[in-house]
Amino acid sequence: MTIPKKARVVFDGSILRVYSWKQRLFYGSYTTFERVIKTDGVVVLATTGSGKVIMIRERQPMKKLNVGMIGGMVERGERPIDAVKRELLEETGYTSDDIELLKVYHPATQMVYYSTYFVVARGCRKVQEQRLDAGERITVSEVSFSDFMKALGKHAVNQSGIAMEMYYAAKLNEAALRSKIFGHSSTNPLKTDARELSKAKRMFYRPTQR
């Protein structure tokens, strides 16, 4: 998505920034174009050294129950990798020294642009109690891979596209997905474009600019 230099910011919130500009059309007339930049996000599939998956049950005001993975937004000037570590620690009290980017997602629209970085955090260990925001209620449990997948399927109507892709990847090749999230398999069972992932990895370690 391209935003021209002549575009001006007409709204700048904590999550959304809206750009507007006059665009010349094919036959000489003009119209107003608008684009929205949304804060990037992270989703964390956390596992333990004992072969468990860390599952959360999260409630927030005006949102449906989220059952599954840790997630949140990348703060301004923060690196996505640091957002992963922060969200994991705040929401669960766990930390990890083995974080791998599995895929980056972009919205299927020309009007709104943002990236969501999906990672696996292996060998997680608890180092502190949760530090939740006032608008969060999160319970944490360590469950088997099978029980985690059952929970994703049971709550499918509330799940993100990321959770659903992982759920169906397990249906197609559970062994490959297990190998990837608990080990360091070179095979990524998620549908991932190698060139896109290479670019995403570079951005993963850079401070966000918005």
PyMOL commands that set and color helices and strands:
alter all, ss='L'
color gray80, all
select helices_A, chain A and resi 80-92+145-154+156-158+161-182+194-204
alter helices_A, ss='H'
color red, helices_A
select strands_A, chain A and resi 8-12+16-24+30-38+41-48+53-59+66-68+70-73+94-95+98-105+112-113+116-126+137-143
alter strands_A, ss='S'
color yellow, strands_A
deselect
rebuild
show_as cartoon
